[in-house]
């Protein structure tokens, strides 16, 4: 018997089979480090020039006399000792006062009230047909620049009842005009009220999106089981929006720590120094008084206060838990 003839592979099938064999033999490509470096280089340069270098320069300048913004005389920790010994920065005698204490007041009252009002408005607005109108009205102050917002509220707070809207309303009910921005006892709370009015819209929009992301089946199941609206709010809605609330709280606290424009336009730190905050103190000492070393020490304190807040925020983003 003769040998069977070898099958002939059609020529049209050769490229396909050859390509399949080459694909099987091809190994996964390794990481392209050169391309990665080229993509990261522009961002790295920008961060180094506009973030890392100024921060390092400020830290070093805080240990120097720093007149005219240059290194003139090394003073060690003298700027920090002077700063924390200054009652205008921190005075713990009752009642406490100072720029650092004013920032604490802003953090406690401004942050908590903005989140509370934002959540309440978001939950209530989600149950009515004119939700978009409510959120649009509440969000309007966010479209106003902070300096314009401050100018508007200076007229609202004016002690002259013929100019100030608030005192005109009080006069209509028989209450004498109040110097809202001229009384050391109430000036900070008057300013905090302005900040709250300007930020509730932002909180409402963020928390409204969080509330709408809750599956409707969960809430309906709770209602079928006989849960009251109060129980639904505290046991379902509140825990499930805790992650957005914590992120919002961190954002508001960061804004409070670097607060400057509202104070500068409305009171310039007054009356006296009653409404000064950390950022305004830094500006006043560095830009107006020319004590850049002392002002840099204030800036470093701001940085130290912000670091744990940002670390908490990063860790919060990394976790998958919402409780």
MOSUL-V492331 format. One record per residue. N is the residue number from 1. SS is DSSP state (h for helix, s for strand, l for the rest). PHI is phi in degrees with one decimal (NA if undefined). NEAR is the number of other C-alpha atoms within 8 Angstrom. Layout:
n->N ss->SS phi->PHI near->NEAR
n->N ss->SS phi->PHI near->NEAR
This chain:
n->1 ss->l phi->NA near->2
n->2 ss->l phi->-86.7 near->3
n->3 ss->l phi->-68.0 near->4
n->4 ss->l phi->-67.6 near->4
n->5 ss->l phi->-68.3 near->4
n->6 ss->l phi->-69.6 near->4
n->7 ss->l phi->-63.3 near->4
n->8 ss->l phi->-97.8 near->4
n->9 ss->l phi->-84.5 near->6
n->10 ss->l phi->-56.3 near->6
n->11 ss->h phi->-65.1 near->6
n->12 ss->h phi->-69.1 near->6
n->13 ss->h phi->-88.7 near->8
n->14 ss->h phi->-64.4 near->9
n->15 ss->h phi->-61.3 near->8
n->16 ss->h phi->-65.0 near->8
n->17 ss->h phi->-68.4 near->8
n->18 ss->h phi->-65.7 near->8
n->19 ss->h phi->-65.3 near->8
n->20 ss->h phi->-64.3 near->8
n->21 ss->h phi->-65.1 near->8
n->22 ss->h phi->-66.6 near->8
n->23 ss->h phi->-66.1 near->7
n->24 ss->h phi->-67.6 near->7
n->25 ss->h phi->-79.8 near->6
n->26 ss->l phi->-72.4 near->6
n->27 ss->l phi->-94.5 near->5
n->28 ss->l phi->-59.5 near->4
n->29 ss->l phi->-72.0 near->4
n->30 ss->l phi->-76.1 near->4
n->31 ss->l phi->-63.1 near->4
n->32 ss->l phi->-93.4 near->6
n->33 ss->h phi->-66.5 near->6
n->34 ss->h phi->-64.0 near->6
n->35 ss->h phi->-63.9 near->7
n->36 ss->h phi->-61.7 near->8
n->37 ss->h phi->-64.7 near->8
n->38 ss->h phi->-65.1 near->8
n->39 ss->h phi->-71.8 near->8
n->40 ss->h phi->-83.8 near->8
n->41 ss->h phi->-60.0 near->8
n->42 ss->h phi->-59.5 near->8
n->43 ss->h phi->-64.8 near->8
n->44 ss->h phi->-63.8 near->8
n->45 ss->h phi->-64.4 near->8
n->46 ss->h phi->-63.0 near->9
n->47 ss->h phi->-65.1 near->9
n->48 ss->h phi->-67.5 near->9
n->49 ss->h phi->-78.4 near->9
n->50 ss->h phi->-101.0 near->8
n->51 ss->h phi->-126.5 near->9
n->52 ss->h phi->-66.8 near->9
n->53 ss->h phi->-64.0 near->9
n->54 ss->h phi->-60.5 near->9
n->55 ss->h phi->-64.3 near->8
n->56 ss->h phi->-65.0 near->8
n->57 ss->h phi->-63.4 near->8
n->58 ss->h phi->-65.4 near->12
n->59 ss->h phi->-61.8 near->11
n->60 ss->h phi->-67.6 near->8
n->61 ss->h phi->-68.0 near->16
n->62 ss->l phi->-67.9 near->16
n->63 ss->l phi->-98.4 near->14
n->64 ss->s phi->-126.5 near->14
n->65 ss->l phi->-62.3 near->15
n->66 ss->l phi->65.7 near->15
n->67 ss->s phi->-68.0 near->11
n->68 ss->l phi->60.3 near->7
n->69 ss->l phi->78.0 near->9
n->70 ss->l phi->-121.6 near->7
n->71 ss->l phi->-78.0 near->10
n->72 ss->l phi->-114.4 near->8
n->73 ss->l phi->-149.8 near->7
n->74 ss->s phi->-73.2 near->8
n->75 ss->l phi->-122.0 near->9
n->76 ss->l phi->66.3 near->7
n->77 ss->l phi->-91.9 near->7
n->78 ss->h phi->-59.8 near->8
n->79 ss->h phi->-63.4 near->14
n->80 ss->h phi->-72.1 near->9
n->81 ss->h phi->-62.4 near->8
n->82 ss->h phi->-65.0 near->8
n->83 ss->h phi->-64.8 near->11
n->84 ss->h phi->-79.7 near->9
n->85 ss->h phi->-94.1 near->8
n->86 ss->l phi->-84.2 near->9
n->87 ss->l phi->-64.9 near->9
n->88 ss->l phi->-74.2 near->9
n->89 ss->l phi->-95.4 near->15
n->90 ss->l phi->-153.1 near->14
n->91 ss->s phi->-128.4 near->11
n->92 ss->l phi->-90.0 near->7
n->93 ss->l phi->-69.1 near->6
n->94 ss->l phi->-74.6 near->4
n->95 ss->l phi->-77.2 near->5
n->96 ss->l phi->-60.7 near->9
n->97 ss->s phi->-154.8 near->15
n->98 ss->l phi->107.8 near->15
n->99 ss->h phi->-62.6 near->15
n->100 ss->h phi->-64.7 near->11
n->101 ss->h phi->-64.7 near->12
n->102 ss->h phi->-62.9 near->13
n->103 ss->h phi->-64.3 near->12
n->104 ss->h phi->-63.1 near->8
n->105 ss->h phi->-60.0 near->9
n->106 ss->h phi->-62.4 near->11
n->107 ss->h phi->-61.8 near->11
n->108 ss->h phi->-70.5 near->8
n->109 ss->h phi->-81.1 near->9
n->110 ss->h phi->-61.5 near->13
n->111 ss->h phi->-63.7 near->12
n->112 ss->h phi->-66.2 near->10
n->113 ss->h phi->-70.6 near->9
n->114 ss->h phi->-62.3 near->12
n->115 ss->h phi->-66.7 near->13
n->116 ss->h phi->-61.6 near->8
n->117 ss->h phi->-65.3 near->10
n->118 ss->h phi->-61.7 near->15
n->119 ss->h phi->-68.7 near->12
n->120 ss->h phi->-61.6 near->8
n->121 ss->h phi->-63.9 near->9
n->122 ss->h phi->-63.7 near->13
n->123 ss->h phi->-69.3 near->10
n->124 ss->h phi->-68.9 near->8
n->125 ss->h phi->-65.1 near->11
n->126 ss->l phi->-67.9 near->10
n->127 ss->l phi->-106.6 near->7
n->128 ss->l phi->-122.0 near->7
n->129 ss->l phi->-74.3 near->5
n->130 ss->l phi->-96.6 near->7
n->131 ss->h phi->-58.4 near->10
n->132 ss->h phi->-62.1 near->6
n->133 ss->h phi->-67.7 near->7
n->134 ss->h phi->-61.0 near->9
n->135 ss->h phi->-66.7 near->12
n->136 ss->h phi->-65.7 near->8
n->137 ss->h phi->-64.9 near->7
n->138 ss->h phi->-68.2 near->10
n->139 ss->h phi->-83.3 near->13
n->140 ss->h phi->-53.2 near->9
n->141 ss->h phi->-58.5 near->11
n->142 ss->h phi->-66.9 near->10
n->143 ss->h phi->-83.8 near->6
n->144 ss->l phi->-98.2 near->8
n->145 ss->l phi->-62.0 near->7
n->146 ss->h phi->-60.1 near->8
n->147 ss->h phi->-67.2 near->9
n->148 ss->h phi->-65.8 near->8
n->149 ss->h phi->-59.5 near->12
n->150 ss->h phi->-65.3 near->12
n->151 ss->h phi->-64.1 near->10
n->152 ss->h phi->-59.6 near->8
n->153 ss->h phi->-76.3 near->10
n->154 ss->h phi->-66.0 near->10
n->155 ss->h phi->-70.6 near->10
n->156 ss->h phi->-64.1 near->11
n->157 ss->h phi->-89.2 near->13
n->158 ss->l phi->-53.0 near->15
n->159 ss->l phi->-68.5 near->11
n->160 ss->l phi->-77.6 near->8
n->161 ss->l phi->-63.2 near->12
n->162 ss->l phi->-79.2 near->6
n->163 ss->l phi->-117.1 near->10
n->164 ss->l phi->-74.1 near->14
n->165 ss->h phi->-65.0 near->12
n->166 ss->h phi->-65.3 near->10
n->167 ss->h phi->-70.1 near->16
n->168 ss->h phi->-65.9 near->12
n->169 ss->h phi->-66.4 near->8
n->170 ss->h phi->-64.5 near->11
n->171 ss->h phi->-63.7 near->11
n->172 ss->h phi->-67.3 near->7
n->173 ss->l phi->-106.0 near->6
n->174 ss->l phi->87.3 near->6
n->175 ss->l phi->-102.0 near->7
n->176 ss->l phi->-69.4 near->7
n->177 ss->l phi->-58.8 near->11
n->178 ss->l phi->-119.8 near->6
n->179 ss->l phi->-84.6 near->9
n->180 ss->l phi->-63.9 near->11
n->181 ss->l phi->-100.7 near->14
n->182 ss->l phi->-112.7 near->8
n->183 ss->l phi->-108.4 near->9
n->184 ss->l phi->-61.9 near->10
n->185 ss->l phi->-77.0 near->5
n->186 ss->l phi->-121.6 near->9
n->187 ss->h phi->-61.9 near->13
n->188 ss->h phi->-65.8 near->11
n->189 ss->h phi->-71.3 near->7
n->190 ss->h phi->-65.3 near->10
n->191 ss->h phi->-69.4 near->10
n->192 ss->h phi->-62.0 near->11
n->193 ss->h phi->-60.8 near->9
n->194 ss->h phi->-64.6 near->10
n->195 ss->h phi->-61.0 near->9
n->196 ss->h phi->-63.1 near->11
n->197 ss->h phi->-58.7 near->8
n->198 ss->h phi->-82.7 near->10
n->199 ss->h phi->-115.3 near->11
n->200 ss->h phi->-61.3 near->14
n->201 ss->h phi->-61.3 near->14
n->202 ss->h phi->-61.7 near->10
n->203 ss->h phi->-63.7 near->13
n->204 ss->h phi->-62.6 near->16
n->205 ss->h phi->-63.8 near->12
n->206 ss->h phi->-63.6 near->10
n->207 ss->h phi->-74.1 near->14
n->208 ss->h phi->-64.2 near->12
n->209 ss->h phi->-63.6 near->8
n->210 ss->h phi->-67.4 near->10
n->211 ss->h phi->-65.0 near->11
n->212 ss->h phi->-69.3 near->8
n->213 ss->l phi->-78.1 near->6
n->214 ss->l phi->-72.1 near->9
n->215 ss->l phi->-57.3 near->7
n->216 ss->h phi->-64.2 near->6
n->217 ss->h phi->-63.7 near->6
n->218 ss->h phi->-66.1 near->8
n->219 ss->h phi->-67.5 near->10
n->220 ss->h phi->-65.4 near->8
n->221 ss->h phi->-63.9 near->8
n->222 ss->h phi->-63.7 near->10
n->223 ss->h phi->-67.3 near->9
n->224 ss->h phi->-63.3 near->7
n->225 ss->l phi->-75.7 near->6
n->226 ss->l phi->95.8 near->6
n->227 ss->l phi->-71.5 near->9
n->228 ss->l phi->-78.0 near->7
n->229 ss->h phi->-60.9 near->6
n->230 ss->h phi->-64.7 near->6
n->231 ss->h phi->-66.7 near->9
n->232 ss->h phi->-61.7 near->12
n->233 ss->h phi->-66.2 near->9
n->234 ss->h phi->-80.7 near->9
n->235 ss->h phi->-105.5 near->8
n->236 ss->h phi->-120.6 near->10
n->237 ss->h phi->-64.7 near->11
n->238 ss->h phi->-60.8 near->9
n->239 ss->h phi->-63.2 near->10
n->240 ss->h phi->-79.5 near->10
n->241 ss->l phi->-109.9 near->12
n->242 ss->h phi->-66.2 near->10
n->243 ss->h phi->-64.8 near->11
n->244 ss->h phi->-58.8 near->10
n->245 ss->h phi->-65.0 near->10
n->246 ss->h phi->-67.6 near->9
n->247 ss->h phi->-65.2 near->10
n->248 ss->h phi->-63.3 near->11
n->249 ss->h phi->-61.8 near->11
n->250 ss->h phi->-62.7 near->11
n->251 ss->h phi->-61.3 near->8
n->252 ss->h phi->-67.1 near->9
n->253 ss->h phi->-65.5 near->10
n->254 ss->h phi->-61.6 near->10
n->255 ss->h phi->-63.2 near->8
n->256 ss->h phi->-68.9 near->10
n->257 ss->h phi->-65.1 near->11
n->258 ss->l phi->-99.0 near->9
n->259 ss->l phi->-60.4 near->12
n->260 ss->l phi->-146.6 near->9
n->261 ss->h phi->-61.8 near->8
n->262 ss->h phi->-62.5 near->12
n->263 ss->h phi->-67.2 near->15
n->264 ss->h phi->-62.4 near->10
n->265 ss->h phi->-77.4 near->10
n->266 ss->h phi->-83.3 near->11
n->267 ss->l phi->-131.3 near->10
n->268 ss->l phi->53.3 near->9
n->269 ss->l phi->86.2 near->13
n->270 ss->l phi->-92.0 near->11
n->271 ss->l phi->-66.6 near->11
n->272 ss->l phi->67.3 near->5
n->273 ss->l phi->-129.1 near->9
n->274 ss->l phi->-70.3 near->13
n->275 ss->l phi->-110.1 near->15
n->276 ss->l phi->-66.5 near->14
n->277 ss->l phi->-122.5 near->15
n->278 ss->h phi->-60.9 near->16
n->279 ss->h phi->-63.9 near->13
n->280 ss->h phi->-67.5 near->13
n->281 ss->h phi->-61.8 near->13
n->282 ss->h phi->-60.7 near->13
n->283 ss->h phi->-63.0 near->10
n->284 ss->h phi->-65.3 near->10
n->285 ss->h phi->-73.1 near->13
n->286 ss->h phi->-83.8 near->14
n->287 ss->h phi->-84.6 near->10
n->288 ss->h phi->-90.3 near->7
n->289 ss->l phi->-88.4 near->7
n->290 ss->l phi->73.1 near->10
n->291 ss->s phi->-94.8 near->13
n->292 ss->h phi->-69.2 near->16
n->293 ss->h phi->-65.4 near->16
n->294 ss->h phi->-66.7 near->15
n->295 ss->h phi->-64.1 near->15
n->296 ss->h phi->-66.3 near->14
n->297 ss->h phi->-62.3 near->16
n->298 ss->h phi->-63.8 near->13
n->299 ss->h phi->-64.3 near->12
n->300 ss->h phi->-65.7 near->11
n->301 ss->h phi->-61.4 near->8
n->302 ss->h phi->-58.9 near->12
n->303 ss->h phi->-63.9 near->8
n->304 ss->h phi->-64.0 near->8
n->305 ss->h phi->-69.3 near->8
n->306 ss->h phi->-77.4 near->10
n->307 ss->h phi->-57.9 near->8
n->308 ss->h phi->-62.0 near->8
n->309 ss->h phi->-66.6 near->10
n->310 ss->h phi->-69.2 near->9
n->311 ss->h phi->-62.1 near->8
n->312 ss->h phi->-60.7 near->8
n->313 ss->h phi->-64.5 near->11
n->314 ss->h phi->-64.0 near->8
n->315 ss->h phi->-64.9 near->8
n->316 ss->h phi->-66.8 near->9
n->317 ss->h phi->-67.2 near->7
n->318 ss->h phi->-73.3 near->6
n->319 ss->l phi->-82.5 near->6
n->320 ss->l phi->-95.2 near->5
n->321 ss->l phi->-77.4 near->5
n->322 ss->l phi->-114.5 near->8
n->323 ss->l phi->-108.4 near->6
